[in-house]
Amino acid sequence: MDDALDAVVSVAPNWLGQWGPFAVVMGLLFAAWLFTRKVFAVQKSHGADTRYREQGTRLAFRLSGLLLAISTIPMNGELRGQLLSLVGLLMSAAIALSSTSVMGNLMAGFMLRTVNSFRAGDYIEFRGELGRVSQRGLLHVEFQNETSELVTVPNLLLVQEPYNVVRASGTVVSAEVSLGYDVDRRDIETALLSAIEAAELENGFVQIRNLGDFSVNYRASGWLKEAALLVSARSRLRGKILDALHDAGIEIVSPNFMNQRPLPADLKFIPKRKVTRQPDEDRSGHAEEILFSKAEVASAVEQLQGKIKKLKDQLNAEPVEGEEAPDRDELKTALGLLTEELEQARELAKAEVARDKGNHEEEDESTDEPAQAEEQPPKLKT
């Protein structure tokens, strides 16, 4: 320590006196931070996501500044050692108590980032609630649920409790229906398989989940390639199951169904289909666009960043002997287009954040001015 201080004193100007080492070290640390910020700015301009690394680097600079300040401020050597011991003791205590503190969520965030089991835009089911990840931070993970509400979950909970992640490459979509014992299971399986095919799902199969006291529980499942349309696919499958069972003459009423009205024995509870001249509107993905708007934008940003990284790797890669070299001009053109798309996606993400902040400001203004709120009709939030 003394040798290092002597080296810094030899570099520091004489007019600074005893504060020379402190001024030199703080100046170098500030210059290093400015250089690091410049590097992060350049990476952002090229489409890289630096939010997580920037937060960690800022924390590292603050801890380093504290330790260097204690080491270089002119004071008694014994007092300096006591202060360093105190800082070490506080850091040890923070780590020891990290299970229920900010340090715990911080370390859990690093763990989730290392495991990388999900990313922005992925569907995640936690504590029985399904949503799409919209943001991953140092201390928490934010996702939008099926009512488009933003749910914040501390990183520590995700480390301690299990959660389900829907793979981006595809997932199984299922729907269950309870039918009576008086219907042949082969007829039911045929109708359910036709419903799976009509719902545009692949590799469909039917399972008998439970033989109850009064009814049989069937599950119809199929493979969905576009995992982003999970909510719409589930709704579409249930609708096709209704149509297929009704078309096959199968009542969707188990023996639990009770009605006090006297009805004919040959009456079937199948609704009459209305003849429509116009075909049903194709609204695939419309629900996801409304419910998971913020998560959709975050997913688009990450996908564009991945494509940009691949193009950069192709540009920097050395050509392999015997293989045709890629067209660098074409790669640069594609890289420029993707960079423009990334900027547009980031602008949309900023607009989503600004809209959330605007809604909070409107709520605050409405509570501050109750008289005006009574005179004017309430505004619809978009």
N, C-alpha and C positions, 0 to 999 in steps of 0.2 A: 504494500500500500504506500509506504513512504517513498519507494523508488518511483512509483507511478506519479505521485504528487510532485516529486522533484523534477521529473520530466516535463510535467505540465507547467511548473513554475518557470522553467527555462524558456518556454515558448511564450508565456504571458508577458505583456508589456510591463515595464517597471512602474509606470504611473498608477497602475491598478493596485499595487501593494499586495496586502494579504488576500484580497478578493480576486486576484488574478486567476488562480486555478478555477475558482467557481465560475467566473465570467467566461473563460475559454471553453470549459466543458459544456456550459449551458448554450453557448453560441454554436458549438459543434453539434450538440443534440438538436437544436432548433433547425440548423441547416440540414441535418439528416432527415428531420421530419418534413421540411419543405420538399426535399428531393423525393421522399416516399410519396407525398401527396401528388407530385408531378407524375410519378410513375403510375399511380392509380388513375389519374386523369387520362393518361394516354391509353391505358388498358380499357377504360370505360368507353373512350372514343372508338376503339376497335371491337366493341361488342362484348367485352368480358364482364362477368358479374363479380365485383370487388367488394360488395357490401360486407360480407362476412369477414374477409381478410382485413378490410380497413378497420372494422371494429376491434378485431384482435390486435392489430398493429397499434392502434391508439392506446389500448390498455397496456401493451408492453412498453410503449414510450413513457407513459405516466409512471409506471413502476420504476423504470430505469432512471427517469428524472429525479424521483424521490431518493433513490439510493445514491446517485451521483451527487445530488445536492448535499446529502449528509456527509459524503466522503470528502467533499472539496471545500465546504464552508469552514473558515478559520475558527477552530475551537480546540479545546483540550483533547488529546488523544484518548484519554479515559472516557470523556463524555461522548466522543464519537463512537467508541465501542459500545457504550451503553445504548445509544440511539439505534445503532445497527442491530443490536441484540433485541431491542424492543420491536423494531420492524419485523425481524424474523419471527419473534414470538407471536405478533399479531397475525402474520401470514399463516403461521402454523395453526393458530386457533381458528382462523377463517376456514382453512382446509378441513380441520377436524370437525367443524360444525357445518360442513357444506351440505349435509343431507337435507336440511330445511332452509337453506339460505340462498342468496344470489349466487354464491360460488358453486353450489350444487347444480343449479340450472345452467350455469356457465360450463361446467365440466360435462354435464349431460348433453349440452349443445355440441360440444366438440366430439363427444361419442357418437351422437346421431349423424354428425357430418362425416365422421370416419366410416361408420357402417354404411351410410348412404342408401338406406332401404327405401326411401321415397324422395321425391323432388316436387317442385311446384307443378301443379296441374294433375297430380296423381290423386285417385280416390283413396280415402283412408276411412276406416271404420273404427271409432274409439268409443268405448262405453255404450255400444249399441247405437251410436249416431253416425250416419254416413255423411261425408263431405269431401270437398276437393281442396287440396293444399294450395293456399294462395301466397304464403310467405313463410320463410324459415329464418329465424333470428338467433342471436346468441342465447337468449333467455327463454324464448317461447316459439311455438309453431302456431300459425293462424290458418284456419280452413273455413270454407263456406259450407254450411249444411244445406239440407234439401229445401229449406225455406229462405235461402239466400242470406242468412244471418252469418256474421263473422264470429267464429268461436276461437278463443285463444286458449291454448293448452300449454302449461309450463313444460319445458323439456324434461324435467325430472319425472313427471308423471308418465311420459312416453317411454322413459327408460325403465321405470318400475312396473308398469302395467302393460299387458299385451295389446296389440292393435293389429288390424288387418289392412293390408295394402292391396289394391287392385292393380294387377300388372298392366302396363301400358300396351303390351303386345296382345292383350285380349283377356276375357274372363268368361265365366259361366253365368248365364242368366237363368234364374229359376222362378217358378210360380207354383204354389200349392193349391189344391182344391180337394174338398171333402165330398164324397159321393156315397150313395147307399149300396148295400149288399145286393140289391135286387137287379143291378146292372152288371152284365158280363164284363170282366176286367179287360178282355181282348178288344171289345168294342171301345172301351174308354181309352186304352193305349193307342188304338188306331186314330181316334179323334185328337188326342193330345199330340201325337207325332205330326199330324197334319197342321195343327196350330203352330207348332214349333217351326215347321217349314214356311208357313204363311208369315210368320214374324221375322223371316229372313235370318234365322239362326242356323248354324252349321252343327253337324254331328249331334243331332237331337237324341235324347233318351228319356225314358219314363221310369220312375221308381215308385214302389209302394212303400210309403214311409211308416204307416201305422195301421194296424187292424184294431180299430176301436170297438167299443161295445155296440155302437149304433151306426158307424160309418167307416169308410176306408179313406185314408189320406193318401193322395197321389201327388207326386212332384214331377213337373215337366221342366226339362233343362235343355239348353243349347249353348253353343259357343258363339260369343260375340267378339268380332275382330276389333271393332272400333270401341275401345273401352270408354272413350269420352262421352259416348251416347248411352251410358248405363241406365240413367233414369228413364229416358224415353223407351229404351228396349224393354225394360221391365213392364212398363205400362202397356206397350204394344203387345207383349206376349200374353198378358192377362186378358186383353181385349180379344185376341185371336182365340184364346181358350174358350171364352164365352161363345164366340161365333161358332167354333167347331163343335162344341157340345150341343148347342141349340140346333145346328144343322143336322146332327146325327140323331136328334130326337131324345137326347139324354137330359133329364131334369137335374139341375144343379141344386137339389134339395136333399139333404140326408134325412134319415128317419127322425131326426130331432125336430124337423120342421112341423109346426103345429098351427092349425087354423081352426077357429071355432065355427066357421061358416060351413054349412052342408054343401059339398061340392060333388059333381058327378065323378064316378070312378075313373072315367077315361079322360078327365081334364088334365092337361099338362101345363106346367108353369114355364112356358116359352113365350117371350114377347114377340109380337108380330113385327116383322121387319118392314120398315118403311122404304118405299121405292124412291130413290133420289136420282135425279137426272145428272147432277154434277158429281164427279168423282170426289172422294175424300181428299182434302188438302194435305199434301205432304209436309208435315211439320216436324220431320226428324231433326232432332237437335235443338228445337226451339226452346224446350224446357231448360236445357243445359245453358243456353245463351242467357237466359233470364236469371236462373238460380245461381250460376257459378261464373258471373261476369268477371269478377276480380281474379279468380283462379284461372279462367281461360286466358286472360291477358298474361298472367305470370307464366303459364305453361308455354304460351307462344314465345315469350322472351327467352326462356331456357332452351326451347327447341332451336330457335334462330342462333343462339350462342353456340350450341353444339354443331350446327351446320357450318358456322363461320370458323370454328376451331378445326373442323375436318378440312376445309378448304385451305386454311393456313398451313396445316400439316402437309398437304399435298404440294403447296408451293415451296415449302422449305425442304421437302424430301429430295434426296439425291436420286437421279434416274437409275434404274436397275438395268444392268447389261442384258441385252436380248429383248427388252420390252420397249414398247413405243413410249416416248416421253409425252406427258400430258401437255396440252395446249395452255401455256401460262397466261396468254392474253385472255383466253376464254375463262380461265379460273379467276383472273383478276376482275373481269366483268361481272361474273357471278358473285364474287365477294363484295363488290360495290353495291349490287342490287340487294343482297342480303343485309348489308350494313344499313341501307336506307329503310328496309322493312323493320330492322331492329329498332331504329330510331323512332319509327312510327308506333311500334308496339310499346316502347318506353313512354312515349307521349300519352298513349292510352292508359298505361299504368299510372302515370302521374295524374291523369284526369280522374281515375277511379279514387285515388287517394284524396284529391282535392274535393271530389264529390262527398266522400265520407266526412271530411272536415267541414264542408259547407253545411251538411245536415246537422252536425253537432252545433255549429254556430247559430243555425236557425232555431234549434231547440232552446239554446241559451237566451236568444233574443225574445222568444215567446214567453219564457218564464220571467224575464225582466220587465216586459211590457204587457201585463195581462189585459189592460183596458183596450189596447189596440187589437189584441187577438180576439176580443169579443166582437169588435165592430166589423172586422174583416173576416171573410170565410177562410177556413184553413187551407193551406197550400198542400198539394199532393207532392210527396217526395218521390223523385225518380230514382 
